[in-house]
Amino acid sequence: MKTNRMPRVISDRFLQLLTVLSAALAVVVLTSLFVYIFSHGLSLINADLLRSDYWSLSKIVALDETRNQPGSYPRPENLGAEVAWSEKWGVGFVDHLSHEKKQLVLIEAVAENSPLASAVDTSSGANQGKPVAMSAGLQVEKIDFTDASGTADFTGMLASARAAEVAETLDQSAAKLTSMFIKTPGGGIRGSLVSTAYLILVSLLIALPIGIASAVYLSEMAKKNKVNAAIRTGIETLTGVPSIVYGLMGVSVLFPITAAMGAKTTNILLGALTMAIILLPTIIRSTEEALRVVPQGLRDASLSLGASQTQTIFKITLPCAMPGILSGILLSIGRVVGESAALIYTMGTFINDQPGLLKQGTSLAVHIWSVMSGEQPNFELACAISIIILIFVLILNLTVKLLSRRLQKSFR
Amino acid sequence: MESNLKARIRPGQARRKQRTDRTVRAVFFLAALISGSCIVLITLFILMKGIQPFLPGYAYGSVSLKDFLLGTLWRQDQGVYGVGFIVINTLISAFGALLLAFPIAVLTALFIVKIAPKPVKPLMKTVVELLASIPSVVYGVFAAGVITSLVKGLASLAGVSTAGGSSLLAVILLLAIMIFPTITSLAVTAIEAVDPDLELGSLALGASATQTHFKVVLASAKSGIFAGAILGLGRAFGEATAVAMVAGNKLFGPTFNLFDITRTLTSTMLAGLKETTGLDYDIRFSVGLLLMVVILLSNLSLNWVKKKVGNGQ
């Protein structure tokens, strides 16, 4: 016997080690994912990313002829030391490093009565002739000016000037500003945030009533017969359908609905309708699980007091199951935020800064797909959006865990 | 006294209550019917649109079904749509991922339930849950950034060339990571459900704890573990965005070289999606239909295998 023991100990140890190594591998993968995403995206995370548009708009503006001359505008006292102030033109510039690590010169402040405050859009388009607000954050691509002798010259980012140089050149040589080429800041995700909010709201608005009603029917009312069994199988099969197939379904089955409402292309409403169907099994399952936890005694008590079944469901059963339904809602929100394949088909991949229900737009996840599938994948922006999605999903999952613990506890 | 009672018992009210009950029941049944019939609607419409290009009288010039199913060339620009090699590629990548993820997932599940010390257990469970909750597009970014450079490193070690790391191997690694939490969590449930008496019996017969875990616990949980594998495989087949980021979209095939670029059914459906009419768009429905058929067939065959090897549960 003793001779046999050694190999068994060794093989046992070896097998045990294998399980430890597998578990360690899972931890390594998770950590490396988090480290990669956070190390590449964290530098972009700031309020500007959330606030600004994705596409930067170029504008050529001209100043009002009567006011187009240097004056004397004292530097406002609340400006920081990093702002280069042009005293004659009443404008302050700052240096800025963009998302793409490009050196930019931005307008930081414009004096109230400065000539620049009278800027008018001269680029062709709908806005031609309309005044342009010289707000902080605009990129100064190029400022054309003529000096005292009438010679034309220019400064700005196209002249690779920094903020201090731009202000200095304006103060020293400019006698008249002929035109300015400015760009609004881009690379932001405001449009996608709004689209995602639309998507969550509309899809839940459709999926919640249908899903909860189905769950109540299946677990509270349905008798055991073939029709109800078929319904149940149908809903369960829905979970196994890959999301890209839902996308196909959306454009073929649901597109006529949105087209009847006036949509010409794929649109956010179509994405929301598709998401509503994707969410149905999730909502139904979590509602059913929550209903199962509610003790039968509560329903019996309500019925024996003379309440009807409808009253029992709406006043006793559903309120008791609320934490479970809520966690279903949170899981659904997580699903909407993370979904990409179905939405690429139904909403399109055009990043829209002015999203509307019947217009194209991208959710955050599709935004990632958009910037990654181009010629030059933008890893930084993709990682930054990933961080936002990850944090959002993690918070949702934690809340779900807490909620389900509360539901279990309240009936024990 | 009597008049008091009469005021409270109102037969009309009871009838009204019953009527609302019936209406509510009908409305709720309708909701359930809508939810249950979605799958029928999906299948029907995709079937209809999917077989359209093969029918005579199709508006954009018909495609031969035989050439479509057995073809080994996919050129959207030339209007050549052969999907045979793509099916083989999809099978290779999905089963490759399963082969890689399955043993690791089962061992991890065993570690979580039986071997891990008490404080580590919930921690590992959270790790698996976190992996499961990460959206696929984030996995795609991770794969495009990290897995491809890993593959590039491996390729240069082996002395072969890759297209920037986008390769069959990258797809397999990515899918393995993505299906790992699915298989693990189902395996954990299956292992936790094993009757403790079985283990005690094994221990009493003189087997060591580890022998019991591997020979008794895993054997009696194998039906549930297999169910996890089937679910994981389904996810591997249907995964689209993340795979499309690292697949590389090869035009011909099939791809057997791990370091060569590949093309799966899902990445084909996403590639070059621009117009919303025409053959190039409609053929995606045929590919989607084929994807559903592939998933169904592999599910059926795996369920058959499960019945053969399982313990009749």
Chai-1 contact restraints between the chains, C-beta under 6 A:
chainA,res_idxA,chainB,res_idxB,connection_type,confidence,min_distance_angstrom,max_distance_angstrom,comment,restraint_id
A,D12,B,S208,contact,1.0,0.0,6.0,A-B,restraint_1
A,D12,B,T210,contact,1.0,0.0,6.0,A-B,restraint_2
A,L15,B,T210,contact,1.0,0.0,6.0,A-B,restraint_3
A,L15,B,F214,contact,1.0,0.0,6.0,A-B,restraint_4
A,Q16,B,T210,contact,1.0,0.0,6.0,A-B,restraint_5
A,L18,B,L107,contact,1.0,0.0,6.0,A-B,restraint_6
A,T19,B,L107,contact,1.0,0.0,6.0,A-B,restraint_7
A,T19,B,L110,contact,1.0,0.0,6.0,A-B,restraint_8
A,T19,B,F111,contact,1.0,0.0,6.0,A-B,restraint_9
A,T19,B,I115,contact,1.0,0.0,6.0,A-B,restraint_10
A,S22,B,I104,contact,1.0,0.0,6.0,A-B,restraint_11
A,S22,B,L107,contact,1.0,0.0,6.0,A-B,restraint_12
A,S22,B,T108,contact,1.0,0.0,6.0,A-B,restraint_13
A,A23,B,T108,contact,1.0,0.0,6.0,A-B,restraint_14
A,A23,B,F111,contact,1.0,0.0,6.0,A-B,restraint_15
A,A23,B,M124,contact,1.0,0.0,6.0,A-B,restraint_16
A,A26,B,T108,contact,1.0,0.0,6.0,A-B,restraint_17
A,A26,B,V127,contact,1.0,0.0,6.0,A-B,restraint_18
A,V27,B,V127,contact,1.0,0.0,6.0,A-B,restraint_19
A,V29,B,I177,contact,1.0,0.0,6.0,A-B,restraint_20
A,L30,B,V127,contact,1.0,0.0,6.0,A-B,restraint_21
A,L30,B,L131,contact,1.0,0.0,6.0,A-B,restraint_22
A,L33,B,F142,contact,1.0,0.0,6.0,A-B,restraint_23
A,Y36,B,F142,contact,1.0,0.0,6.0,A-B,restraint_24
A,Y36,B,G145,contact,1.0,0.0,6.0,A-B,restraint_25
A,Y36,B,V146,contact,1.0,0.0,6.0,A-B,restraint_26
A,I210,B,A31,contact,1.0,0.0,6.0,A-B,restraint_27
A,I210,B,I34,contact,1.0,0.0,6.0,A-B,restraint_28
A,A213,B,F28,contact,1.0,0.0,6.0,A-B,restraint_29
A,A213,B,A31,contact,1.0,0.0,6.0,A-B,restraint_30
A,S214,B,A31,contact,1.0,0.0,6.0,A-B,restraint_31
A,S214,B,A32,contact,1.0,0.0,6.0,A-B,restraint_32
A,S214,B,S35,contact,1.0,0.0,6.0,A-B,restraint_33
A,V216,B,F28,contact,1.0,0.0,6.0,A-B,restraint_34
A,Y217,B,F28,contact,1.0,0.0,6.0,A-B,restraint_35
A,Y217,B,F29,contact,1.0,0.0,6.0,A-B,restraint_36
A,Y217,B,A32,contact,1.0,0.0,6.0,A-B,restraint_37
A,L218,B,A32,contact,1.0,0.0,6.0,A-B,restraint_38
A,M221,B,R25,contact,1.0,0.0,6.0,A-B,restraint_39
A,I231,B,A32,contact,1.0,0.0,6.0,A-B,restraint_40
A,I231,B,G36,contact,1.0,0.0,6.0,A-B,restraint_41
A,G234,B,G36,contact,1.0,0.0,6.0,A-B,restraint_42
A,G234,B,I39,contact,1.0,0.0,6.0,A-B,restraint_43
A,I235,B,S35,contact,1.0,0.0,6.0,A-B,restraint_44
A,I235,B,G36,contact,1.0,0.0,6.0,A-B,restraint_45
A,T237,B,I39,contact,1.0,0.0,6.0,A-B,restraint_46
A,L238,B,C38,contact,1.0,0.0,6.0,A-B,restraint_47
A,L238,B,I39,contact,1.0,0.0,6.0,A-B,restraint_48
A,G240,B,G234,contact,1.0,0.0,6.0,A-B,restraint_49
A,P242,B,G238,contact,1.0,0.0,6.0,A-B,restraint_50
A,I244,B,A240,contact,1.0,0.0,6.0,A-B,restraint_51
A,I244,B,T266,contact,1.0,0.0,6.0,A-B,restraint_52
A,I244,B,M269,contact,1.0,0.0,6.0,A-B,restraint_53
A,V245,B,G288,contact,1.0,0.0,6.0,A-B,restraint_54
A,L248,B,I46,contact,1.0,0.0,6.0,A-B,restraint_55
A,L248,B,F285,contact,1.0,0.0,6.0,A-B,restraint_56
A,L248,B,G288,contact,1.0,0.0,6.0,A-B,restraint_57
A,M249,B,I42,contact,1.0,0.0,6.0,A-B,restraint_58
A,S252,B,F45,contact,1.0,0.0,6.0,A-B,restraint_59
A,S252,B,K49,contact,1.0,0.0,6.0,A-B,restraint_60
A,V253,B,L41,contact,1.0,0.0,6.0,A-B,restraint_61
A,V253,B,F45,contact,1.0,0.0,6.0,A-B,restraint_62
A,I277,B,C38,contact,1.0,0.0,6.0,A-B,restraint_63
A,L280,B,S35,contact,1.0,0.0,6.0,A-B,restraint_64
A,S308,B,K17,contact,1.0,0.0,6.0,A-B,restraint_65
A,S308,B,D21,contact,1.0,0.0,6.0,A-B,restraint_66
A,Q309,B,D21,contact,1.0,0.0,6.0,A-B,restraint_67
A,T310,B,T20,contact,1.0,0.0,6.0,A-B,restraint_68
A,T310,B,D21,contact,1.0,0.0,6.0,A-B,restraint_69
A,T310,B,V24,contact,1.0,0.0,6.0,A-B,restraint_70
A,G338,B,P135,contact,1.0,0.0,6.0,A-B,restraint_71
A,S340,B,V137,contact,1.0,0.0,6.0,A-B,restraint_72
A,S340,B,T241,contact,1.0,0.0,6.0,A-B,restraint_73
A,A341,B,A240,contact,1.0,0.0,6.0,A-B,restraint_74
A,A341,B,T241,contact,1.0,0.0,6.0,A-B,restraint_75
A,A365,B,P135,contact,1.0,0.0,6.0,A-B,restraint_76
A,A365,B,V137,contact,1.0,0.0,6.0,A-B,restraint_77
A,I368,B,V137,contact,1.0,0.0,6.0,A-B,restraint_78
A,W369,B,V137,contact,1.0,0.0,6.0,A-B,restraint_79
A,W369,B,T241,contact,1.0,0.0,6.0,A-B,restraint_80
A,M372,B,M245,contact,1.0,0.0,6.0,A-B,restraint_81
A,F379,B,G145,contact,1.0,0.0,6.0,A-B,restraint_82
A,A382,B,V141,contact,1.0,0.0,6.0,A-B,restraint_83
A,S386,B,V138,contact,1.0,0.0,6.0,A-B,restraint_84
A,S386,B,V141,contact,1.0,0.0,6.0,A-B,restraint_85
A,I389,B,P135,contact,1.0,0.0,6.0,A-B,restraint_86
A,V393,B,S133,contact,1.0,0.0,6.0,A-B,restraint_87
A,N397,B,S133,contact,1.0,0.0,6.0,A-B,restraint_88
